[in-house]
Amino acid sequence: MNQNTMKTQPGRSVAVLGAGIVGSAVALALSAEGHRVQLFDRADIGAGASYGNAGGIVTGAVTPTATPAIIRSMPTYLFDPNSAAVLRPRHSLRVLPWLMRFIAAGRPSRVAQISAALAPLLSRSMPAHRALSALGNGDELIQPVGWLKVYATEAGFERAALERRLMREHGVHFSILDAHEVAELEPNLNRALLHRGVFQPECGFVNFPMALAQAYFESARQRGARFTHAEVERIEPLAGGGVSLTTGEGVLAFDAVVVAAGAWSKRFARQIGDSVVLDTERGYHLSFGPSAGGLLRRPVVFPERTFVLSPMHDGTCLFSGDELAGMDALPDYRRIRALVPKAREVLPGLDASQVEREWMGRRPSTPDSLPVIGRSPRCRDVCYAFGHGHLGLTLAAISAQLVAGIMRDVPEPFDLTPYRIARF
């Protein structure tokens, strides 16, 4: 075990592994404090899971993925190929430890604890994004248009009662809308399918998440950060302090390393000697292209139909899918393609639009819906910032601020124990 402590003075050399929205935000937060940052990724900046999400900064997402209702429905979710979530049989044994912890996280007492742990991160997420974007040119990319969920039936609305209760308990501002109020917010929706809506006005929206990641890194670059397009093969603590990185170009030494490599973070944690239960919830999107632009003003969630429609920079996109299939399985677009008629039903303006792009991304998901943030207990020169699941964009900036504070050894702004890797 490496007991060397991080140096506390500014200007350290820091490698950040992963150039998604979290890694780019971390690079900016550290560069702004005077650290010499080098960002590493085998892909382009923002090209991973950051590229294809629905763009929501969802400040009210205090309900974890695992709930008693979800656990009761797991047999249907996992083995019905047309369900909201699906498990590929070949991945069954490998994902079993994750599933067992997921089931445990769905107990009512754990749901309450996890929700309480999500709340301080989420309540700080928009201010953190505003603070980071104010350091550069990203502010205009964040639109204060809110987050809308639409229900076609009273039964569907009632099934979400737990979500509304948890939001109330944690002070989330939201409004319950009738059909007329939903139509005022989104006039192009099919009014015959509008029964109730839940609107969170304080949520933000980024219609091009990849551009925000690039804007954050550009601000970091202006402060001296560098980007290296390379795959990191191994990280290893150095006997005298610091960490070495092995890449295809050789071995490099840094004072500290931040692991923000999303679904690829697990192997780096293992190299340090830390155990983590992490899997990838694969998500899919279809883009209807520019011809479908202007139909929506904000992301709209249709919980009963298990998809989101969102007005992205290049046209309306359809988002869906929680697929447990591991890192390397080929994409299977059949389920999301089957949702296209349903999407056209709720948003009739899509009728004449053709699908122009299909995409699959790998969400780095912990079974308890909480990210991994904090120093490695085995090497204090390694800091973790991964496992954000469905909330990567939402929690990127606050995660970056927390990492910067950890690097400075400042008092925690709130209890960070629930996010530490030692919980595994």
N, C-alpha and C positions, 0 to 999 in steps of 0.2 A: 504493500500500500504506500502510495506516495503521499507523504504528509506535508510536502512543500506548500506554502501558501502563496496566493497570488500577490504580486507586488501591488502596493496601494497607490503609487504615484501615477499620474497620467502619462500618456505617450508610450504605452506598451505596444508591442507588436501583437496583433490579434488576428488569427485566421477565423473566418466565418465559413462554415461548410453548409452550402445550400443557398442558391440565389433565387429562391421563391420570395413571396411577399414577406415572410417572417425574416428570412436571412437578409433581404435588402433593407428592411426596417432596422434590424440589428446593426447592420453596417453603418447606417446613417446615425443612429443614436450613439454608437461608439466613436465614430469619426467626429461628431459634434463635440465630444468631450476630449478630443486631442489624441486619441489612440491611432496607431498606424495599422490600418485595417486592410486585409487582403481577403477578398471574397472568392470562393471556389465553387465551381459547378461544372458538370460535364455538358449541361444544356445551357441555353441562353438565359439571361436574366428574366425571371417571371414566366418561363416557358413550361413549368411543371403544372402542379395542381392549381397554382395561382392563375394560370391562363384561362381555365375553363369554368370557374365558379360563377354563381349567379349574381355576384357583385354586391351582396348585402353586407352592411356593417350592422349586425342584428343585435342591438344592445339589450334586447329583452329575452334572449335565448337561454333562460335560466332552467329550462327543463332538459335533463340529460336524455340521451338517446334511449337508455334502458329505463323502462318504467314497468310497473306491474302489468299494465295492459299489453305492452310490447312483449313481455316475457310470456304471457298467456298465449299470444298469437305466434310465437316463434315457429312452431311446426308448420304453420301455413306460410309464414314469411320465408322460411329457409328451403322448403321443398316444393313449393308451388312456383314454377318458372315464370308465372305471370304476376307474382306478388311484388310488393314494394321493395322487398329485400330478398336476396336469393343467395344460397350457398352452393358453390360448385362441388359436386361429390369428391373430386380429386383433392380438394383442399380441406376436406372434413377433419382428418386426423391432425393436420398441422395447425388448424385454427382452434382446436378443442380447448387448450388452456385459455385462450382469449374468450371463447364462448362461456366457459365456466365462470370467469370473473365478470363477464357481462351479465350473466344471470344473477350473480350475487349483487351486482350494482343496481339491479332492478327492484330490490326489496324496498318497501316504503321508507324505512329508516335511512337507508343509504341514499335514496332519491332526495330526501330532505337535506342530508349532509352535502351531497354533490351540488345541489342547487345553491346552497349557501356558499359553497366554494366558488361557483361560477359567478355569483353576483358581483363581488368586488372587481373582478376582471372586466366584466361586461359594462358595469357602470362607468368605468374609466376609459372604455375603448374609444369612444368618439373624441373626447378631449385629447387623448394620446395621439390619435391620427391628426387632429388639428395642429397639435404642437409639432409633430414631425413634418407635416406638409408645409408648415410655416417656415421651415428651414430651407425650402427650395421652391419648386414649381408644381407641387402636387395638389395644392389646395383646390384648384378649379376642377380636379378630377373627382372630388367627393361632393355628391349632391345631397342636400338635406330633404329628401322626398319621402322618407318613411318606408315602412314594411307592411304589406297588406296580406292578410289571409282571408280567403273567401270560401264560404260554406254554402252548398246547394240545398242542404237539408238540416232540420233541427237535430236529427240524430247525430249527424256529423259534427255539428257545433257542440253538442253535449259531450261527445267523446273527447273533446279538448278541454274539459273542465279543469283537469289537473294543471294544465299549462297556464290557464288564467289564474288559478289559485296561487301558483308559485310566483307568477308575475306580481300579483297583488302583495304577497308576503314580502317581496324584495323591492317594492317601491317602483316597479316598472310602470311608466305612463302608457296607457293604451285606452282605446275607445272601442266599444261594441257598436257596430253600425247596422242599420237596417238596409234593405235592398236598395232603396232610393239613395241613401248616403254612399253606398258602395258605387253605384252608377255615377254619382257625381265625381267621385275620385277617378274612376276608370270607365268612361262612357262607352268604350268600344267592347266591353264584355257583354256576353249574352245575358240579357236581363231575366230570361226565363230560368236561369241557373243561379240567380243571386238570392240567397235567403238571409244570410248574416255575414258580417265581416268583422274582423278584429284588426285594428289599425294601430301601429306603433309609430307615432310621428317623429320620435327622436332618433330613429335609425337613419343611417346614411346609405348611400348607393354609389358604387363605382362602376360605370358602364364599360370600363376597359381595365380590369384588374392588372393585367400585364403591364399596362402603361404606368400604373401607380407604382408597381415594383421597380420599374425602370426609372421613374422620377425620383424615388427614394434613393436608388443607387447613384443616380446622377448628382444628387445633392451630396452624397457621401464622396463621390469622386472629386467634386470641387473642393472637398476638405482633405484630399490626399489619398482616399481609398483606391484600391486597385482591384480589378477583376481578372481572375485567371480561369480560362476555359480549359479545365482539366478535371479528370476523375481522381479523387483522393482514394487511395487504396487502403491506407492504414494510418491510424493515429496512435501515438505511444508516448507515455510520460517520460521525461528526461530525468536522469538521476539528480542533476543539480537544479531542477526546477524548469518549468516550461514543458512544451509538448512538441514532438516531431511529427511531421506529415510526410507520408510517402506517396508520391504521385508518379505518373509515367515519366516525368521530367527529372525525378530525383527526390532527395530527402531535404525538407526544409524545416527550420526550427522557429518556433514562436514562443512568446511569453505566455500566451493563453490561446485557447481554442473555444469557439462557440459552435456546438453541433445544432444546426438548424436545417437538417437535410431531409425533413419531412419523413416520408415512408422509408427512406434509406438510413434513417438515424439509428435504427436498432443495432446494426452491425458495428457502428462506431462505439456505441455504449458497451457492447460486449468486448470490444478490443481493450477498453479501459478496465473492464472487470465488473461493470454494472449490469444488472438484470432488468429488463423492461418487457412488459407484455404489450406489444404493439402489432397491429395488423393494418392492412389497407382496405378501407371501404371504397371500392371503385365506383366512381360516379360518371355519368354520361351526359352529354348535351348534343342537341341538334340545332343548327342555325338555319333559320328561314331566309336569311340574307337581307339586303337593303330594301327589297320590295316589301318586306314586312315591317319596315321602320315606322315609328310614329304611332303605333297602335296602343302602346302602353306608356304610362308616365313613370312607372316604378316597378320593381319586382312584385309579382302577385303569386302567392302560394295557394294551391288547391289541394288541401290535405286529403279530401276524400278520393281524389284522383291521383294522388301521390306524385305530383309534379309541380314545378315552378315555371312560369313564363316571365321572361325578363327582357327589357329593352336595351340590349347591348349596343356597343358602338357601331357594329356592322349589321344591325337588324335584330329582330326578335329571336330569342333563343328559348328552347325547351330543355329543362334540366330535370333529371330523375335518376334513380338507381342507387341502391346500396347493394353492392355485389361483393361477397367474400370469395375471392378466387386467387388470392396471392398476388405477387408482384409480376409474374412473368406470363400468365395466361393471356391468350389473345383476346381482344375485345369481342363482346357479343352484343351487337346493336339491335337484336330482334326485339327486346323488351321495350326499349325507348321508341323504336320505330312503330310499335303497336300503339303507342300513346298519341301519335300524330293526329288521328281522327278525333280523339277526345280533346286535344288542344284546339283543333279547329272548331270544335263544338262550343267551347267556352269563349273563344276569341274568333268570331266568324271572319274577321278580316284576313285571317291566315289562309282562307280557302284557295286563293289563287297563287299562294306562295309555294315555291319548291324548296325542299331541303338542299342547302348548299354546302353544309359541313357537318361531319360527325366527329365526335371527340370523346375520349375516355381518359380520366385522370385518377390518380391514386391518393385518396385522403389518408393521412397518417393518423390512425384512430386508436386511442386507448379504450379499454372496456368500460372505464368509469367516466368517459367524456371530459376528463380534465387533462390539460396539457402537461407536459413535463418541462418545468422551469426551475433552474437552480444549478448550483455546483454539483459536480460528481463527488460523492463521499469518498471515493478512492483517489481522486486527483483534483485538488482544488484549482488547478490551472485549466480544468475543463468545465465549461458551463453548458447546460442543455436548454434548448428552446425548440421543442418539437412536440408532435402528438396533438395538434390542435383540431383534428377531425374536421367537422363541418364548419369550424369557426376560425379557420386560418386567416382570412382577410379581416374578420372582426377583431381578432385578438393580436394581430401582428404588431401594432404600434405599442400597445401596453406591454406586450412581452418584451419588446425591444427596450422600453424604458426600465423594466424590471431587471433585465440583463445588465444594462448600463449601471444601475444602482448596485447590483451584486458585485460588479467589477470594482466599484468605488468603496465597497464595504460600508455603505451607508445603512442606517436602520431601515428595516423593511417597512414599506408604507402600510402594509397589512400582513396578516399571517400567511406566509408562503408555504407552510408545511404541506397543505393538500396537493401541491404540484411537484413535490420533490420525488426524484426517481427512487428513493429509498422505500416508497410505499409498495413497491413491487417485490 
